[in-house]
């Protein structure tokens, strides 16, 4: 198995938060959805995803605590991953320690209007996290996040379409 290096955030600063009501603001970093982090875990990740993140290596990169929960759940469902996934998840958690965003009271409040939509709770909570911290969600389900009024980018499609969004 090849050891892979996840994109390491380059600026050691806390996640940006929105404190005013001045309207829409440009995203100030990336929030990787579970599918993107899982893709990076593969022995041969899609080159489009790797390239997408390499082009943004100077961006602040975050993951949600919910993503870690989903990855833990996936690793327990796949017995072939159990031992390896545990050590990989520990390494990921250590590497991103300052860049793991919790679902706190402010995120829960941002989530309230999204909760009434017909969207899985984890997806809408990740959307609320992105809104609260002014981040672009990087996901294969970018369109779903956009329907929740969240800036989002699909790294698989971005390479095919030459997009530099995110």
Buried (B, 14 or more C-beta within 10 A) or exposed (E): EEEBEBBEBEEEEEBBEBEEEEEEEEBBBBBBBBBBBBBBBEEEBBEBBBEBBEBBEEBBBBBBBBBBEBBBEBBEEEEEBEEEBEEBBEBBBEBBEEBBBEBEEBBEEBBEEBEEEEBEEBBBBBBBBBBBBBBBBBBBBBEBBBEBEBBBBBBBBBBEEEEEBB
